[in-house]
Amino acid sequence: MILKVNDLEFSYPSRSVLKGIRFDTFKGDFLAVLGVNGAGKSTLLKCINRVLVPKGGSVLIEGESTNTLSRRELAKKIGYVAQNHEGLRTTVFDAVLLGRKPYIHWEASDRDLEVVQDVLKLLDLNDYMLRYVDELSGGERQKVVIARALAQEPNLLLLDEPTSNLDLKNQLDVVCLIKQIVENQGLAAIVAMHDLNLAMRFANRFILLKDGEIFAAGDETIMTPENIESVYSVAVSIERFGDIPVVIPA
């Protein structure tokens, strides 16, 4: 088990956001967190990564409470890709090298440089390493921030709406890349998503959030028209084109 979340609670001053959240994540999981705007998806990821401090409950990463870990130790275990990130006026190589910050004390070691080179190769970014991040397309920048998270060598990736503001091809490329990383690198990924069709095509586990609570959780069998309608207030049908499920609004 990589992650265990027990009875997680979080409130902003004006309202309660997360209530009694409980789930486990294992190696090889691509867990899609789904729900309407304001359901608590982003807040959940931030609580797991201790960007926000939960009001109650616990988060265990590889059996250790995140409360007992320093920021440096936590960054070695969890790679976080936020929803919004600006293009940096730095090269792709240096941007990815920032992911090695938890390991660097005085200057980057040969090992740090080797990890960066390996990640750039893995994400097919070698030809971009000397280009400036703020000159890249949206899809290319998204691959860079994922590469930076991978350079931390985490066992868990948290990605907050990684396909927002991307065109159709880049959406598919990014989610397929996440799937490949999970399968080939032996990681787990928790991904907050809006696109049900992308989620059902690539994820193997799902959480449906409604009003800050888990409405349903499990494998593809929980992604029923009834559950989707209950969470999104839209009647849908689910059809299959070959092996690919497609959600169609009624």
Backbone as CSV, one residue per row, in Angstrom:
resi,resn,N_x,N_y,N_z,CA_x,CA_y,CA_z,C_x,C_y,C_z
1,MET,0.838,-1.200,0.000,0.000,0.000,0.000,0.875,1.253,0.000
2,ILE,0.557,2.188,-0.887,1.319,3.425,-0.962,0.684,4.515,-0.113
3,LEU,-0.635,4.645,-0.180,-1.314,5.728,0.519,-2.541,5.199,1.234
4,LYS,-2.752,5.690,2.475,-3.960,5.364,3.230,-4.513,6.662,3.803
5,VAL,-5.743,6.983,3.448,-6.417,8.175,3.945,-7.542,7.740,4.875
6,ASN,-7.511,8.230,6.112,-8.484,7.829,7.134,-9.283,9.027,7.622
7,ASP,-10.584,9.022,7.373,-11.522,10.002,7.953,-11.037,11.440,7.806
8,LEU,-10.566,11.779,6.620,-10.006,13.109,6.375,-11.108,14.165,6.405
9,GLU,-10.849,15.254,7.114,-11.788,16.372,7.229,-11.038,17.666,6.927
10,PHE,-11.715,18.555,6.202,-11.125,19.876,5.982,-12.235,20.900,5.841
11,SER,-12.014,22.074,6.451,-12.982,23.162,6.371,-12.254,24.471,6.112
12,TYR,-12.850,25.285,5.246,-12.473,26.684,5.162,-13.287,27.442,6.214
13,PRO,-12.920,28.673,6.536,-13.668,29.392,7.582,-15.168,29.474,7.327
14,SER,-15.548,29.534,6.050,-16.964,29.736,5.729,-17.740,28.446,5.488
15,ARG,-17.031,27.320,5.252,-17.769,26.110,4.923,-16.894,24.874,5.083
16,SER,-17.572,23.746,5.295,-16.894,22.447,5.327,-16.713,21.949,3.894
17,VAL,-15.528,21.418,3.588,-15.229,20.991,2.218,-15.113,19.478,2.109
18,LEU,-14.354,18.855,3.007,-14.167,17.404,2.979,-14.670,16.804,4.282
19,LYS,-15.402,15.690,4.169,-16.009,15.064,5.346,-15.832,13.549,5.286
20,GLY,-15.058,13.003,6.218,-14.936,11.556,6.376,-14.392,10.827,5.176
21,ILE,-13.365,11.394,4.518,-12.789,10.781,3.315,-11.890,9.618,3.713
22,ARG,-12.177,8.439,3.144,-11.383,7.245,3.437,-11.144,6.470,2.150
23,PHE,-9.863,6.173,1.854,-9.542,5.298,0.719,-8.070,4.898,0.794
24,ASP,-7.726,3.861,0.052,-6.354,3.377,-0.051,-5.904,3.452,-1.505
25,THR,-4.602,3.573,-1.700,-4.026,3.577,-3.042,-2.831,2.637,-3.056
26,PHE,-2.746,1.843,-4.136,-1.705,0.834,-4.255,-0.849,1.090,-5.497
27,LYS,0.325,0.449,-5.518,1.209,0.550,-6.675,0.445,0.122,-7.932
28,GLY,0.583,0.902,-8.995,-0.088,0.589,-10.250,-1.465,1.191,-10.385
29,ASP,-1.940,1.902,-9.357,-3.263,2.528,-9.425,-3.199,3.847,-10.190
30,PHE,-4.126,4.017,-11.104,-4.437,5.306,-11.698,-5.819,5.643,-11.168
31,LEU,-5.866,6.451,-10.115,-7.101,6.767,-9.418,-7.614,8.121,-9.886
32,ALA,-8.774,8.119,-10.532,-9.395,9.357,-10.991,-10.357,9.867,-9.926
33,VAL,-10.163,11.119,-9.506,-11.064,11.762,-8.548,-11.990,12.669,-9.343
34,LEU,-13.286,12.386,-9.270,-14.271,13.031,-10.130,-15.339,13.724,-9.299
35,GLY,-15.963,14.738,-9.878,-17.039,15.464,-9.211,-17.183,16.845,-9.804
36,VAL,-18.267,17.496,-9.473,-18.526,18.829,-10.025,-17.559,19.842,-9.416
37,ASN,-17.547,21.040,-10.002,-16.747,22.129,-9.433,-17.166,22.373,-7.986
38,GLY,-16.183,22.486,-7.104,-16.465,22.738,-5.701,-16.717,21.497,-4.874
39,ALA,-16.580,20.309,-5.506,-16.828,19.067,-4.770,-15.712,18.744,-3.783
40,GLY,-14.522,19.336,-3.979,-13.409,19.090,-3.054,-12.238,18.356,-3.668
41,LYS,-12.194,18.213,-4.988,-11.134,17.445,-5.642,-9.752,18.050,-5.383
42,SER,-9.608,19.337,-5.700,-8.309,19.993,-5.514,-7.930,20.053,-4.041
43,THR,-8.911,20.324,-3.195,-8.652,20.385,-1.756,-8.146,19.045,-1.238
44,LEU,-8.695,17.952,-1.744,-8.252,16.624,-1.325,-6.783,16.415,-1.659
45,LEU,-6.380,16.768,-2.879,-4.972,16.595,-3.257,-4.064,17.457,-2.380
46,LYS,-4.490,18.669,-2.097,-3.669,19.565,-1.271,-3.556,19.073,0.163
47,CYS,-4.603,18.427,0.667,-4.533,17.872,2.025,-3.599,16.662,2.069
48,ILE,-3.635,15.840,1.024,-2.732,14.686,0.970,-1.284,15.155,0.976
49,ASN,-1.002,16.213,0.231,0.367,16.712,0.094,0.738,17.730,1.162
50,ARG,-0.181,17.979,2.101,0.012,18.903,3.223,0.246,20.347,2.777
51,VAL,-0.235,20.673,1.565,-0.317,22.084,1.185,-1.364,22.752,2.057
52,LEU,-2.427,22.004,2.361,-3.437,22.424,3.331,-3.387,21.465,4.519
53,VAL,-3.653,21.964,5.695,-3.623,21.142,6.901,-5.039,20.661,7.207
54,PRO,-5.267,19.344,7.187,-6.612,18.832,7.459,-7.083,19.188,8.867
55,LYS,-8.398,19.302,8.997,-9.003,19.560,10.299,-9.016,18.301,11.148
56,GLY,-9.096,17.139,10.504,-9.117,15.872,11.226,-8.760,14.724,10.314
57,GLY,-8.566,13.547,10.912,-8.189,12.365,10.146,-6.692,12.256,9.966
58,SER,-6.271,11.310,9.140,-4.848,11.078,8.939,-4.569,10.679,7.503
59,VAL,-3.323,10.969,7.088,-2.832,10.570,5.772,-1.516,9.834,5.992
60,LEU,-1.457,8.572,5.556,-0.254,7.759,5.694,0.334,7.494,4.324
61,ILE,1.602,7.815,4.154,2.310,7.516,2.921,3.352,6.446,3.222
62,GLU,3.175,5.278,2.619,4.032,4.125,2.892,4.124,3.853,4.396
63,GLY,2.992,3.968,5.070,2.905,3.640,6.487,3.301,4.746,7.432
64,GLU,3.797,5.878,6.915,4.217,6.996,7.768,3.209,8.130,7.671
65,SER,2.890,8.719,8.799,1.999,9.870,8.796,2.699,11.052,8.135
66,THR,1.980,11.729,7.245,2.580,12.899,6.600,2.891,13.996,7.620
67,ASN,2.230,13.975,8.761,2.486,14.975,9.801,3.868,14.831,10.420
68,THR,4.459,13.638,10.321,5.760,13.398,10.924,6.909,13.657,9.955
69,LEU,6.596,13.950,8.704,7.625,14.117,7.682,7.921,15.593,7.446
70,SER,9.190,15.906,7.242,9.558,17.266,6.857,9.123,17.500,5.411
71,ARG,9.115,18.762,4.973,8.763,19.061,3.584,9.714,18.363,2.627
72,ARG,10.974,18.306,2.971,11.957,17.641,2.106,11.666,16.143,2.018
73,GLU,11.370,15.516,3.144,11.071,14.083,3.139,9.785,13.789,2.382
74,LEU,8.788,14.653,2.554,7.513,14.452,1.870,7.681,14.582,0.358
75,ALA,8.534,15.520,-0.067,8.758,15.731,-1.495,9.476,14.558,-2.149
76,LYS,10.162,13.745,-1.356,10.796,12.537,-1.903,9.783,11.419,-2.120
77,LYS,8.624,11.553,-1.501,7.616,10.500,-1.583,6.435,10.870,-2.480
78,ILE,6.122,12.174,-2.563,4.947,12.623,-3.303,5.350,13.702,-4.298
79,GLY,5.023,13.479,-5.566,5.198,14.497,-6.596,3.854,15.142,-6.889
80,TYR,3.800,16.470,-6.834,2.535,17.201,-6.955,2.583,18.126,-8.154
81,VAL,1.593,17.983,-9.035,1.456,18.872,-10.189,0.188,19.687,-9.981
82,ALA,0.346,20.971,-9.690,-0.794,21.834,-9.379,-1.605,22.134,-10.630
83,GLN,-2.807,22.645,-10.413,-3.709,22.951,-11.519,-3.189,24.122,-12.347
84,ASN,-2.670,25.126,-11.687,-2.191,26.317,-12.382,-0.692,26.473,-12.151
85,HIS,0.034,26.669,-13.226,1.477,26.909,-13.120,1.885,27.797,-14.281
86,GLU,2.742,28.747,-13.988,3.187,29.693,-15.003,4.428,29.153,-15.709
87,GLY,4.567,29.535,-16.983,5.783,29.190,-17.696,6.965,29.956,-17.125
88,LEU,8.019,29.257,-16.776,9.179,29.881,-16.153,10.161,30.379,-17.219
89,ARG,10.847,31.481,-16.908,11.910,31.947,-17.803,13.187,31.215,-17.430
90,THR,13.142,29.904,-17.638,14.294,29.048,-17.378,14.259,27.925,-18.393
91,THR,15.362,27.273,-18.579,15.386,26.188,-19.559,14.629,24.975,-19.035
92,VAL,14.223,24.122,-19.949,13.533,22.895,-19.569,14.419,22.064,-18.649
93,PHE,15.702,21.969,-18.961,16.610,21.175,-18.119,16.626,21.701,-16.698
94,ASP,16.764,23.023,-16.535,16.826,23.591,-15.193,15.486,23.462,-14.468
95,ALA,14.385,23.568,-15.215,13.069,23.421,-14.597,12.887,22.015,-14.036
96,VAL,13.342,21.021,-14.778,13.228,19.640,-14.299,14.208,19.391,-13.155
97,LEU,15.379,20.015,-13.224,16.359,19.877,-12.142,15.810,20.393,-10.815
98,LEU,14.858,21.329,-10.853,14.227,21.804,-9.617,13.559,20.665,-8.853
99,GLY,13.162,19.631,-9.572,12.574,18.468,-8.918,13.554,17.716,-8.031
100,ARG,14.828,17.969,-8.220,15.851,17.307,-7.399,16.166,18.098,-6.127
101,LYS,15.445,19.209,-5.913,15.731,20.060,-4.752,15.707,19.305,-3.426
102,PRO,14.805,18.332,-3.215,14.821,17.611,-1.931,16.108,16.829,-1.682
103,TYR,16.881,16.580,-2.738,18.089,15.757,-2.609,19.368,16.597,-2.624
104,ILE,19.263,17.843,-3.100,20.452,18.670,-3.277,20.722,19.485,-2.011
105,HIS,21.957,19.427,-1.535,22.346,20.194,-0.355,23.188,21.417,-0.734
106,TRP,24.242,21.189,-1.529,25.081,22.311,-1.941,24.985,22.535,-3.446
107,GLU,25.205,21.494,-4.202,25.104,21.595,-5.655,24.667,20.247,-6.200
108,ALA,24.161,20.262,-7.434,23.655,19.038,-8.045,24.783,18.029,-8.226
109,SER,24.493,16.792,-7.837,25.472,15.717,-7.972,25.329,15.052,-9.339
110,ASP,26.266,14.168,-9.638,26.169,13.394,-10.877,24.868,12.594,-10.893
111,ARG,24.461,12.089,-9.753,23.217,11.335,-9.656,22.006,12.215,-10.001
112,ASP,21.997,13.448,-9.510,20.903,14.373,-9.813,20.816,14.635,-11.314
113,LEU,21.956,14.885,-11.933,21.978,15.160,-13.371,21.546,13.929,-14.165
114,GLU,21.926,12.753,-13.677,21.541,11.510,-14.347,20.032,11.298,-14.291
115,VAL,19.436,11.581,-13.135,17.985,11.431,-13.001,17.266,12.374,-13.959
116,VAL,17.722,13.607,-14.044,17.097,14.577,-14.942,17.195,14.102,-16.387
117,GLN,18.368,13.628,-16.775,18.533,13.135,-18.143,17.597,11.965,-18.423
118,ASP,17.456,11.063,-17.455,16.581,9.897,-17.631,15.119,10.320,-17.775
119,VAL,14.710,11.305,-16.961,13.317,11.757,-17.021,13.041,12.477,-18.338
120,LEU,13.975,13.294,-18.790,13.810,13.981,-20.068,13.678,12.972,-21.208
121,LYS,14.454,11.928,-21.149,14.372,10.884,-22.174,13.042,10.151,-22.085
122,LEU,12.615,9.840,-20.878,11.363,9.113,-20.669,10.179,9.880,-21.244
123,LEU,10.170,11.200,-21.069,9.054,12.018,-21.527,9.301,12.632,-22.904
124,ASP,10.337,12.162,-23.575,10.649,12.608,-24.933,10.861,14.121,-24.989
125,LEU,11.624,14.619,-24.011,11.884,16.051,-23.927,13.342,16.415,-24.209
126,ASN,14.134,15.449,-24.665,15.552,15.722,-24.890,15.782,16.883,-25.847
127,ASP,14.965,16.950,-26.887,15.157,18.003,-27.889,14.744,19.382,-27.371
128,TYR,14.116,19.418,-26.200,13.622,20.682,-25.648,14.466,21.167,-24.471
129,MET,15.481,20.441,-24.060,16.118,20.702,-22.766,16.735,22.094,-22.662
130,LEU,17.143,22.687,-23.772,17.761,24.011,-23.711,16.800,25.125,-24.130
131,ARG,15.553,24.766,-24.393,14.551,25.783,-24.709,13.960,26.346,-23.417
132,TYR,13.439,27.561,-23.498,12.835,28.176,-22.324,11.400,27.687,-22.155
133,VAL,11.032,27.413,-20.912,9.721,26.844,-20.631,8.607,27.764,-21.110
134,ASP,8.767,29.083,-20.938,7.699,30.007,-21.307,7.538,30.169,-22.816
135,GLU,8.386,29.499,-23.594,8.259,29.517,-25.046,7.587,28.256,-25.585
136,LEU,7.235,27.331,-24.696,6.664,26.056,-25.116,5.145,26.149,-25.230
137,SER,4.574,25.185,-25.933,3.120,25.081,-26.010,2.573,24.580,-24.683
138,GLY,1.249,24.648,-24.533,0.635,24.197,-23.287,0.913,22.733,-23.009
139,GLY,0.813,21.895,-24.015,1.075,20.471,-23.820,2.515,20.191,-23.448
140,GLU,3.436,20.927,-24.088,4.856,20.754,-23.781,5.165,21.209,-22.357
141,ARG,4.571,22.332,-21.930,4.797,22.798,-20.558,4.247,21.804,-19.543
142,GLN,3.110,21.198,-19.864,2.542,20.216,-18.938,3.467,19.022,-18.789
143,LYS,4.092,18.584,-19.870,5.051,17.486,-19.781,6.256,17.883,-18.934
144,VAL,6.648,19.153,-18.992,7.796,19.616,-18.196,7.475,19.559,-16.704
145,VAL,6.283,20.015,-16.309,5.967,19.995,-14.876,5.768,18.555,-14.381
146,ILE,5.291,17.673,-15.241,5.223,16.259,-14.858,6.634,15.697,-14.722
147,ALA,7.520,16.082,-15.635,8.914,15.642,-15.553,9.570,16.120,-14.265
148,ARG,9.292,17.353,-13.875,9.851,17.892,-12.620,9.377,17.073,-11.425
149,ALA,8.084,16.695,-11.427,7.570,15.863,-10.347,8.226,14.486,-10.354
150,LEU,8.439,13.916,-11.522,9.074,12.595,-11.607,10.530,12.642,-11.157
151,ALA,11.184,13.776,-11.366,12.586,13.909,-10.937,12.725,13.797,-9.428
152,GLN,11.626,13.987,-8.705,11.653,13.806,-7.248,11.734,12.328,-6.872
153,GLU,11.569,11.441,-7.844,11.551,9.986,-7.633,10.504,9.578,-6.590
154,PRO,9.275,10.071,-6.745,8.238,9.738,-5.767,7.619,8.384,-6.066
155,ASN,6.890,7.870,-5.102,6.076,6.684,-5.330,4.618,7.043,-5.583
156,LEU,4.275,8.307,-5.362,2.904,8.769,-5.575,2.930,10.089,-6.325
157,LEU,2.133,10.161,-7.392,1.946,11.396,-8.137,0.544,11.927,-7.873
158,LEU,0.445,13.215,-7.588,-0.834,13.906,-7.460,-0.913,14.919,-8.591
159,LEU,-1.954,14.823,-9.397,-2.096,15.728,-10.536,-3.482,16.363,-10.505
160,ASP,-3.504,17.679,-10.498,-4.754,18.425,-10.387,-5.155,18.935,-11.768
161,GLU,-6.143,18.279,-12.363,-6.667,18.638,-13.682,-5.540,18.868,-14.691
162,PRO,-4.738,17.834,-14.968,-3.567,18.005,-15.840,-3.908,18.264,-17.299
163,THR,-5.182,18.085,-17.699,-5.540,18.307,-19.098,-6.290,19.620,-19.321
164,SER,-6.451,20.425,-18.277,-7.178,21.683,-18.449,-6.429,22.584,-19.429
165,ASN,-7.183,23.250,-20.293,-6.642,24.191,-21.286,-5.770,23.534,-22.352
166,LEU,-5.883,22.210,-22.515,-5.147,21.524,-23.569,-6.098,21.118,-24.689
167,ASP,-5.580,21.077,-25.922,-6.397,20.614,-27.034,-6.550,19.094,-26.966
168,LEU,-7.377,18.553,-27.864,-7.731,17.137,-27.797,-6.504,16.235,-27.854
169,LYS,-5.592,16.498,-28.782,-4.404,15.645,-28.908,-3.557,15.693,-27.654
170,ASN,-3.326,16.911,-27.120,-2.488,17.022,-25.930,-3.164,16.431,-24.701
171,GLN,-4.503,16.502,-24.632,-5.208,15.827,-23.549,-4.919,14.332,-23.575
172,LEU,-5.073,13.738,-24.742,-4.817,12.302,-24.874,-3.360,11.975,-24.583
173,ASP,-2.449,12.804,-25.104,-1.021,12.548,-24.894,-0.666,12.575,-23.414
174,VAL,-1.176,13.581,-22.683,-0.818,13.743,-21.273,-1.386,12.603,-20.430
175,VAL,-2.671,12.256,-20.641,-3.275,11.194,-19.829,-2.668,9.840,-20.176
176,CYS,-2.383,9.608,-21.450,-1.706,8.366,-21.839,-0.325,8.287,-21.208
177,LEU,0.375,9.426,-21.148,1.689,9.478,-20.511,1.594,9.119,-19.033
178,ILE,0.607,9.665,-18.346,0.422,9.339,-16.925,0.181,7.848,-16.753
179,LYS,-0.661,7.281,-17.609,-0.949,5.852,-17.552,0.321,5.026,-17.749
180,GLN,1.129,5.404,-18.716,2.372,4.674,-18.982,3.343,4.776,-17.818
181,ILE,3.428,5.960,-17.215,4.318,6.141,-16.067,3.902,5.236,-14.914
182,VAL,2.592,5.201,-14.636,2.080,4.359,-13.555,2.412,2.894,-13.810
183,GLU,2.209,2.448,-15.029,2.419,1.039,-15.347,3.894,0.673,-15.403
184,ASN,4.714,1.552,-15.987,6.111,1.194,-16.246,7.064,1.562,-15.112
185,GLN,6.702,2.572,-14.314,7.586,3.019,-13.247,7.177,2.481,-11.876
186,GLY,6.076,1.750,-11.805,5.649,1.179,-10.528,5.183,2.219,-9.533
187,LEU,4.524,3.281,-10.023,4.023,4.342,-9.158,2.515,4.203,-8.978
188,ALA,1.961,5.087,-8.192,0.516,5.296,-8.147,0.259,6.753,-8.482
189,ALA,-0.873,7.021,-9.131,-1.238,8.391,-9.470,-2.670,8.649,-9.027
190,ILE,-2.877,9.798,-8.396,-4.220,10.273,-8.055,-4.440,11.541,-8.867
191,VAL,-5.452,11.511,-9.720,-5.638,12.565,-10.709,-7.036,13.157,-10.573
192,ALA,-7.117,14.448,-10.237,-8.392,15.150,-10.240,-8.736,15.486,-11.679
193,MET,-9.945,15.074,-12.123,-10.305,15.215,-13.532,-11.733,15.705,-13.670
194,HIS,-12.004,16.356,-14.807,-13.364,16.723,-15.172,-13.913,15.832,-16.279
195,ASP,-13.041,15.371,-17.158,-13.479,14.635,-18.340,-13.749,13.174,-17.979
196,LEU,-15.022,12.809,-17.922,-15.385,11.437,-17.556,-14.894,10.433,-18.582
197,ASN,-14.903,10.808,-19.843,-14.492,9.861,-20.880,-12.998,9.569,-20.819
198,LEU,-12.192,10.598,-20.569,-10.758,10.353,-20.388,-10.521,9.492,-19.151
199,ALA,-11.236,9.795,-18.082,-11.067,9.028,-16.851,-11.405,7.559,-17.073
200,MET,-12.547,7.289,-17.703,-12.980,5.906,-17.876,-12.114,5.154,-18.875
201,ARG,-11.475,5.881,-19.775,-10.600,5.231,-20.753,-9.263,4.815,-20.150
202,PHE,-8.755,5.616,-19.194,-7.383,5.377,-18.732,-7.273,4.947,-17.271
203,ALA,-8.185,5.362,-16.421,-8.055,5.041,-14.994,-8.551,3.628,-14.702
204,ASN,-8.028,3.050,-13.617,-8.510,1.730,-13.191,-9.284,1.795,-11.877
205,ARG,-9.207,2.946,-11.187,-9.981,3.145,-9.966,-10.553,4.548,-9.961
206,PHE,-11.671,4.708,-9.237,-12.413,5.963,-9.304,-12.943,6.340,-7.929
207,ILE,-12.980,7.641,-7.682,-13.702,8.200,-6.546,-14.654,9.254,-7.092
208,LEU,-15.928,9.115,-6.767,-16.921,10.130,-7.093,-17.191,10.943,-5.828
209,LEU,-16.830,12.230,-5.876,-17.064,13.124,-4.749,-18.365,13.896,-4.961
210,LYS,-19.130,14.016,-3.888,-20.341,14.833,-3.925,-20.474,15.554,-2.589
211,ASP,-20.520,16.866,-2.653,-20.670,17.681,-1.439,-19.613,17.346,-0.392
212,GLY,-18.379,17.115,-0.858,-17.266,16.890,0.056,-17.178,15.499,0.643
213,GLU,-18.040,14.578,0.190,-18.020,13.208,0.677,-17.841,12.246,-0.485
214,ILE,-17.359,11.052,-0.175,-17.248,10.033,-1.212,-18.626,9.441,-1.456
215,PHE,-19.168,9.699,-2.645,-20.467,9.143,-3.016,-20.312,7.680,-3.419
216,ALA,-19.224,7.374,-4.160,-18.930,5.994,-4.568,-17.446,5.896,-4.858
217,ALA,-16.873,4.712,-4.633,-15.455,4.483,-4.897,-15.256,3.034,-5.283
218,GLY,-14.319,2.814,-6.212,-14.038,1.446,-6.629,-13.528,1.402,-8.054
219,ASP,-13.735,0.262,-8.716,-13.284,0.113,-10.095,-14.355,0.624,-11.050
220,GLU,-14.252,0.262,-12.321,-15.157,0.798,-13.341,-16.621,0.480,-13.067
221,THR,-16.874,-0.539,-12.260,-18.265,-0.926,-12.014,-19.056,0.153,-11.276
222,ILE,-18.377,1.090,-10.614,-19.124,2.161,-9.928,-19.523,3.280,-10.884
223,MET,-18.952,3.277,-12.096,-19.236,4.340,-13.061,-20.483,3.981,-13.850
224,THR,-21.597,4.026,-13.168,-22.881,3.686,-13.764,-23.636,4.967,-14.129
225,PRO,-24.580,4.880,-15.064,-25.395,6.062,-15.369,-26.098,6.618,-14.135
226,GLU,-26.539,5.739,-13.248,-27.238,6.185,-12.047,-26.321,6.980,-11.135
227,ASN,-25.102,6.477,-10.898,-24.163,7.198,-10.035,-23.738,8.526,-10.660
228,ILE,-23.482,8.508,-11.950,-23.058,9.733,-12.629,-24.159,10.785,-12.565
229,GLU,-25.392,10.372,-12.791,-26.505,11.320,-12.707,-26.657,11.877,-11.292
230,SER,-26.471,11.023,-10.290,-26.595,11.475,-8.907,-25.539,12.517,-8.557
231,VAL,-24.343,12.358,-9.100,-23.239,13.268,-8.777,-23.280,14.532,-9.630
232,TYR,-23.590,14.380,-10.920,-23.502,15.511,-11.847,-24.854,16.132,-12.191
233,SER,-25.940,15.513,-11.746,-27.295,16.015,-12.046,-27.560,16.087,-13.546
234,VAL,-26.999,15.131,-14.276,-27.214,15.022,-15.721,-27.488,13.555,-16.039
235,ALA,-28.572,13.291,-16.740,-28.860,11.925,-17.178,-27.911,11.539,-18.306
236,VAL,-27.328,10.351,-18.199,-26.375,9.887,-19.207,-26.652,8.431,-19.548
237,SER,-26.087,8.020,-20.677,-25.986,6.602,-20.994,-24.514,6.301,-21.226
238,ILE,-24.126,5.047,-21.103,-22.748,4.638,-21.342,-22.744,3.607,-22.460
239,GLU,-22.066,3.932,-23.541,-21.935,3.029,-24.680,-20.480,2.602,-24.802
240,ARG,-20.256,1.559,-25.562,-18.881,1.089,-25.782,-18.563,1.078,-27.274
241,PHE,-17.403,1.615,-27.588,-16.866,1.540,-28.931,-15.625,0.661,-28.853
242,GLY,-15.787,-0.604,-29.208,-14.738,-1.574,-28.931,-14.639,-1.760,-27.437
243,ASP,-13.438,-1.554,-26.887,-13.234,-1.683,-25.434,-13.322,-0.346,-24.718
244,ILE,-13.663,0.731,-25.433,-13.630,2.059,-24.831,-15.026,2.487,-24.423
245,PRO,-15.244,2.727,-23.110,-16.546,3.223,-22.662,-16.672,4.722,-22.951
246,VAL,-17.857,5.143,-23.326,-18.117,6.543,-23.638,-19.381,6.984,-22.925
247,VAL,-19.269,8.081,-22.168,-20.423,8.648,-21.472,-21.101,9.642,-22.395
248,ILE,-22.402,9.445,-22.597,-23.161,10.295,-23.520,-24.303,10.943,-22.748
249,PRO,-24.319,12.277,-22.654,-25.452,12.939,-21.987,-26.762,12.623,-22.715
250,ALA,-27.802,12.417,-21.947,-29.093,12.071,-22.558,-29.721,13.289,-23.209
